[in-house]
Amino acid sequence: MPSIIESLRKRDPQERQTQLVEVLVEAFSGLMAANPAAFRRRFRKMAADPFAFYRGSACIFYADVIDDDDPWADERTSRVWIQGDLHAQNFGTYMDDDGVFVFDVNDFDEAYVGHFTWDLKRLVASVALLAWAKALSDADIRRLIEAYVRAYTDQVRYFVGSERDDEWALTLDTTDGHVHGVLMRALASTRIGLLDELTLVERFERRFQLVPGIRRPGEAERAAVEEAFQAYLYTIPQEKRFSSITYRIKDVVASSGFGIGSAGLSAYTILVEGRTQALENDVILSMKQGNVAAPSRVVDDPEIRAFFQHHGHRTAVSRRALQANTDPWLGYTEIGGLGYVVQELSPYEADLDWSSLTEPAEMLPVLGYLGRATAKIHCVSDSDSDHALVGFQVEEAINAVIGADESEFVEEMIGFGMDYAKVVRDDHRLFVDAFRGGLIPGLQPSDQADGAV
């Protein structure tokens, strides 16, 4: 049987373009109808280059890989907590609840339970796209993907032999080079710096600055947010709660979405007291509407689907499962029947920036760290994570399917990453032509066409 990539490469371009449009419409029609202007902006960002298109189209990736044969997915390894949208730019820093700066996977909006290989395949294809945009040779791209996959398998085997998995992390003490520099950049950030950027103080009271895209909710909307906030407090694990003064709301503003994957989703930013009444200790929280996780569109498992109350609950539970010592502010709530995830808008989050990395020798050690970080999220769960869906030792299950010699697994991932990147580059052109030509139902390429203001 031919692989899914072989089938895709042979497909008629017009037929593939129709499929791309159908998948995007099925995934986003509701949000496009609610806010067509936001999706025009999203699609214009996706049109910029193949990597941007790939970042914004996880739904297409899953529509493809669900039909691909996966010899590494057995009864256990097809049921692992995954990040769901793992690409080369979804890594960065955070401060854990012990106060330690950690380099890790970030952005858990698409997290779900599925094949562990889906995270790896999505990542290696993104590496091939990123490296192609830097004009690296195929031989160098192979080396980069191999470094990532071998680091992943090596770290999985480390966890098999370790009794304290939760103590391992990529920190200032365990990294060097570019990744260490990202951590140092986070170390230089301060909470007061973020507060000064987003807020102002008048008559000894701090409140948000109003800038384009930000508004103050009306009285009824503000009341709904405050009610949802009170409900959220009960979703914070007891051992992570602060004193009651910490959670006093000082100001609320509303916006729509934050990034390329959040178009059309409503969001609120909430300023709370912090641990003391001192103005420099105020904390900024984001309360963002949860989106439908891309893997959930293809995982047909009623038990998994029924486990989550809503998409905000899924995002919070997934992050606790995937990220050790997670944000003590992490929780979830509902507004108008829609799920929201709540977390700190932290000053200590610095994203991995690839712009200064141009040579394979600079990129290889970074890919090694990314492989180990990916293994960590698969194999290490937070102490307050709910284990009901994944009740086995993930590292042992993955190690068993890879086997003692990982060569075949490595070659499989290299082949997929390089071949699927070619598919994405072709898909990008088809997407741009479809968008420019007005072929996406419900979303015209200009605001005049649909009456947007």
C-alpha angles and dihedrals in degrees: 000000000000117000119253090252092055089051092049094049090053096047119112108259093232091050091049092048090053090051092050091052092047093052093048093047093047090051101042111019093110094050092042090054092048095048115009092167091059091051093048087057091047093050092047089054089049090050092060096086141331093270092054089048090051092050092055099042108061088137089066092049091055093044085059104040095047087072095047122099110249112193090178094061113087131158091294106029091053088060105056130127105259133185088232100209103046113168134148094270097050094088130092146117137300136171111243123217090266090061094252122137110235132187109217148131111301137190110057098183092117098039117137143136116283147106112337088219091064091071091048095046093049091049098047092049089052090051090053091050093047093047092046089054087055089052094244118162124253089250091056092046089054090052092051094050091045091053090053097047095044091050088050094052092043091053092047088056090049089057091049089061097038125091095193104050093158092063094064117092143144102254140150088279097050104041139064139179121026096350090051087052091055089053091048090052089054090047090058093056122096136199091232089055091057091045091051090050097051105025144040134208122234123174090350092305123112120217138161123276113238111233131163110298093025125096138170112247120238122253097271093044091048090051091052091051092049091049090050090048092056090051090049092059090067091058094062109099110254094239091056099050122114128209118295094255089065094070101052110129115232102172142353131202131178133221140158119252129322110224146014090289097046102064113144095011117123120232140181129204115210128196113208134183100256125209095316138018091254109118094228091062096060115127129216118216130190120217104191129178110250117241129217105271111241094227090053089067091068104027104092100193117130092196093058093044093048092050093072122071092204140327094281090055091047092052094050095044091046093051091051089052094048104037122057117222091008131195109302088217094058115123143115143239144167136251119185092346093306122117121239131190117218124204140145119279089225126202088209097070113105118174125223106259116205097182095094094045107089107145128066091234089060094045100046098074090045090055088051090057091046090054092052092046090052091051089050095057091048096047107031124065128190117254091246095046119124108240098188095109099042108038101168141068103277095197091056092049094048093044090052095054094044092050132203093302112050095188096105092047092049092050091048092054093045091051093047094047095050096041097045091049087061089052090051093051089054091044091052091060091047091049093050091049091048093049095045090047095053092244096137107093114233094015121080119191093242134046093232090063096062101027096253117161 
